[in-house]
């Protein structure tokens, strides 16, 4: 099952809240798209994630656009 933007946004908000509670001030959350399709990346962007990484250069080349 592919997560949608709502589910990703909920997960992201949970991570950000846990960082806040732990006292994190200068933390950057980076989503890693290893083996995930472009639709999941689009959902992550829609959910507010702006720092996204890819493990494989070959996949980055096809997903970058």
N, C-alpha and C positions, 0 to 999 in steps of 0.2 A: 504494500500500500504506500503510495506516495503522499507525503505530508503536504497539506495545502497552506496557503498564506496565514490563515487563522491559527492553525496548529503551530506553525513555525513562530508566529508572533507571540503566542502564549509561552512557548519554550524559551524564546529569547527574553521575554519579560521576566520569566522565572530566574534565568541566569543573571540578568542585570540586578534583580532584587537581591539575590544571594550575595553578589559582589558588594552591593551597597551595605547590606547588613554586616558583612565581614569587614567593612571599613575601607573597601577599595575605592580609591579616588582617581587614579591614573591607569585605568585598565581598558584595554581595547579588546573587544570580543571579535574574534576572527572565525567566520564560518568556513569550514573546509568542505569542498564539494566532491571529494574523492568518489568516483564512480556514480555520482548522482546525475540525472538528466537535466537538461537546460530548464525544464519546467520547474524543477525544485529550486534552481538558482533564481529564477524569476520570482518565485513565491518568497524566497528569502529577502530579496531586494524589496519587494512589496511590503514585507513585514518590518522593514526598517534596517536590515543589516546592510552595511556599506563596505565592510572589509571582508573580502571573500578570497579564499585561497584554493588552489588546486594542487594536488600531489603530483600529477603527471603533466609534463610539458606538452605532450601530444594532445591530451584532452583539453588543456588550456587553449591551445591553438584553435580548436574547433568550437569551444564554448565562449571565447573572449567577446565576440561580437554581441 
